[in-house]
């Protein structure tokens, strides 16, 4: 037996032994040779990142608060009595009452629903627009990429809040769902550009891979290649960007409601309560501080979660 064959036989025998030197099982042998994936490495990094767990816990809490507000408070946010104006904590109102005699904490809890709904729907609409435009620009290239890239540059140059103020001024309906739909629509059509650029870059990288060339050689059309091969490999970066954007959309909705052109009563919004608390802050500070704290924690949670996921999936940061 040659030296090469002796070394190869020794390595194969070692691979078939367990950690204690005993013969390993087929599963152990397979695990020793199992290749590491990007998702596996990312999950391993996320499990060791305390920022990920803290932000995830906050996101879960606020999501449950939006879905099941009755679990977090037994008081009705619309049960208001002027006799309790600026009263201190009592009757389950742990942060007291505002200038209308409403439970400050209950209004903050119920305001989570509208803010998360607007943020989630705006992020979903943004994701759809970004995927379509980014996929077309990155896959077809040439004049298609040139035109769509100029469209991205034009929309990117429009200030989000300023354009949203101008557009929402045109909405005359005071219907709850009409206002929510208008805010979601405006944020979606103005906030997709960053995600579209990320998708475009991912598609350009993915379409140069061998599996795309193999699929094209087997006769797969452009639609099948984009849907079955390129899209799954371009979603991760887009999801990271949209997670961060969701927090930004929540802050934008609160800003628009604070200015009086976003959500309006009877919809409970953090932005409205912050505006009201600002006016009456000399009489009581908690009606301003409580919704502000809820807003800040929610936005911070989504941004930290997106940052943690981005760091885990970016090989350059390893």
N, C-alpha and C positions, 0 to 999 in steps of 0.2 A: 504494500500500500504506500502511495506517495505521501510526502509531507502535506500537500494540499488536501488530500482525501482524509488524512488523519485529523487535521484541524477542523474540517467540515463536519466529520463524524462527532468530534468532541462538542462542537457548538450545538448540533442537533440534539445530542444527548442531554446537554445542559438545559436546553429550551424545554425539554419534556419533563424536567424535574420541578417540583414545587419549591417554595421558599425554604423548606427544611431539608432539601436534598432528596425527598421522596419523589417517585415518579408523579408528574403532574397530570391532571385530568385534561381531556381535550379542550374544555372551556378555558382552563388556565393557559394552555398552549396558545389557543386562539387569541386570548386577551393580551398575551405578551407580544403578539405580532399585529394586533389591531391598530390601524392608523388613527392618529388623533385628528379630529375635525375642528374647524373653526368654531362651530357652535359649542362643542365640548370644552374647548379651551376658554371660550367666553363665559360659559356657565361656571367653570371652575374659578375664574377670576371674580365673577359676581358674588359667588358664595362667600368669598373672603373679604368682600368690600362692605364695611359697615354702612357707608353712605347709601348703598343700594337697598339694604334692609330697612333703614330708617325711612327713606323716601317711599319705598314700597308700602310700608306700614301706614304712612300718612295717606297715600293714595287710596289704599283699601278702606281706611276709616272714613275719608271724605266721600268715597263712592257709596259706602253703606249709609252714610248720613243722607246722601241725595236720594237713595232708593227707599230707605226706611227711616224717615226723620222721627217717627213716633217712638223709635227705640231709644233715641238720644234725649228727647224731651217729651213730657206729657202735656205741656201747655200749648194752647192754640195761638199762633202768632198774630192772628187777626182779632183776638179777644183783647180789646183795648178799652180802658176806662180813664177818662181825664182825671179822675180822683187819685189815680196812681201815678200821675205825671212826675217823672224823675224820682220815683220812690226807690228806696234801697232794696237789697235782696230780700225776698219773702215769697212764700207760696210756691216754691220750686223755681222761681226766677233768680238764678244764682248770680246774675249780673245786674239785677234791678230792672227798671222800666225806663222807656224813652219818653220823649215829650208828649206823646199821645197816650201814654199809659200802656204800651205794648211790651211784652216780655222781650228784652234785648237778646237774650240767648236763644230763645225760640225762633226769633226772626233770622238770626244768623244761621241756625241749623236749617231752616226751611229755605233760606236763600242759596244754600249749596246746590239745590236741584237745578235751578235756572242757570247758574254759572257753569256747572259741569255739563249741562245739556248743550248750552251754546258752544262751549269749548270743544266738546266731543264731536258735535255735528259739523262745526267749522273745520276741525282737523280732518274729519272724514271727507268732506267736500274738497278740501285742499289736497288731500291724498289722491283722490280720483283725478282731479285736473292735472296734478303734478305727474302722475303715472302715465297718463295719456300723452301729454306733451313731451315729457322726458323720454318716454319710450320711442315715440316717433322721431324726435330729433336725434337721439343717440343711435338708433338702429339704421335709419335710412341715410343720415348724413347729407352731404352735398347741399343742394339748394333748400331741401326741407329743414336741415339743421340751421342753415343761415337765416331763414325766415323766422323759425320758431325761437331761435336765440335772440333775434332782435325784438320779438314780442316780449320775451322774458325781460330783456333790458328795459323796455319801455315801462312795463308794469312795475318792475323793481324800482324805478325812479319815482314812482308815485308815493307820497307819504301815506302810510296806512291810516292813521287816525284822522288826518286832514280830509282825505278822500271819503272815509267812512262818515264823517260829520256832514260833508256836502251831500252824499247820497241819502243818508238817513233823514236829512231835513225834508226830503221829498215824500217820505212815508207819512201819510196823514191818518192812517188807521190806528186806533187805540186798542184793537183786539190783542189779547195776550199772545196767541199763536202767530198772528201776523207780525207782531213786533219781533218775536223770537226768530221767525223765518227771515225777516229783513236783515236782522243783525248777522245771522249765520251766513246768509247769501253775500252780504257785503264783505265780511271777513274772509270768506272762502275765495271770492274772485280777486281779492287783493293780496292774499297771503300765501299763494302757492309757488311763488317764484324760486325761493330757496330750495324747497323740496324738489322742484322740477330740475334744477341744476344738479342736485345730488343724484337723482335718478338718471339723468342724461350721462353723467360721468360713469355711473355703475354699468349702464347698458353698453357704453363704448368699450369698457373693459371686458364685459361678459361676452360680447359678440366676437371677440378675437380668440376665444378659448377653443380647444380642440373638439369639445362635445357639440358646439354649434356647427363647426365645419363638418363633423360626421353626420349630424342631422340633415344638413343641407345636401350632402352627397347621397343620402338615402332618399332624397326627394321631398323632404318636408318643406312646406310653404312658409312664407314670411309670418303669417298669422300663427301657425303652430310653433314655429321657432320662438317667437316673441312670448307666446302664452305659456308654453310648456317648459322652455329651457332658460330664457333670459329673465323673464319676470320673477320666478322664484329666487334667482340669484341676485336680484336688484332690490328686493323688498327690505332687507335688513337695514341698510343705510337710510332708506326713506322712513321707516318706522321710528328710528332714532330721532330724526329731524322733526317728525310730526309729534312725537312725545314732548319735545321741548316747545314746539309751536303751540301745543294744546295749552300749556301754562300761559304763554303769551296771549292767546286768544281770550282766556279767562280774564286776564288783566285788561285787555282791550275792551271787553264787554263791560267790565266794572267802570272803566273810564268813560265810556259812552253813556252809561246809565247815570254816572255822577254828573255829567254835563246836561242831562235831561233829554237826550235824544236816542237813548238805547231802550232798555226795558222800562216799562211804566206800570204803575199800580193797575190791577191788583196783583201783578207779578211781584214777588219779593226778590229783591236783588241787593247784593252787597253794595253796589255802587250807589243805589238810592239811599240806603241806610247811612253810608259814609257821608253823603251830601247833607242829609238831614242832621246827622250827628255833628257835622262841622258847624252848622248854623247855631246849634244849641249847646256847643261844647262848654260854654261858660257855666251853664246850669248843671251839666253832668258830662263826664268824660267817657264813661263806659259805652254809651250808644255809638260813639265814634271808634273807640279802641277795639271793641269786640268784632264787628264786621271787618275792620282793617286787619286784625290778627288772622281771622279766618281766610281772608283773601291772600295775605302774604304767605301763610303756611301752604295753602293749596298751590299757588304759583311756584313757590320754592320747591315743593315736593315733586312736581312734574319736571321742572328743569333739572333738579338733582338726579332724578331717575333717568332722564334722557342722557345726561352727561355720563352717568355710570355705565349705561348700556353702550354708549358710543366708545368709551375708553376700553370696554371689554372686547368689542368687536374690531377695534382698530389695531392691526398687527404692528403698526409703527410705534405704538405706545407700550408694547410688551417689554 
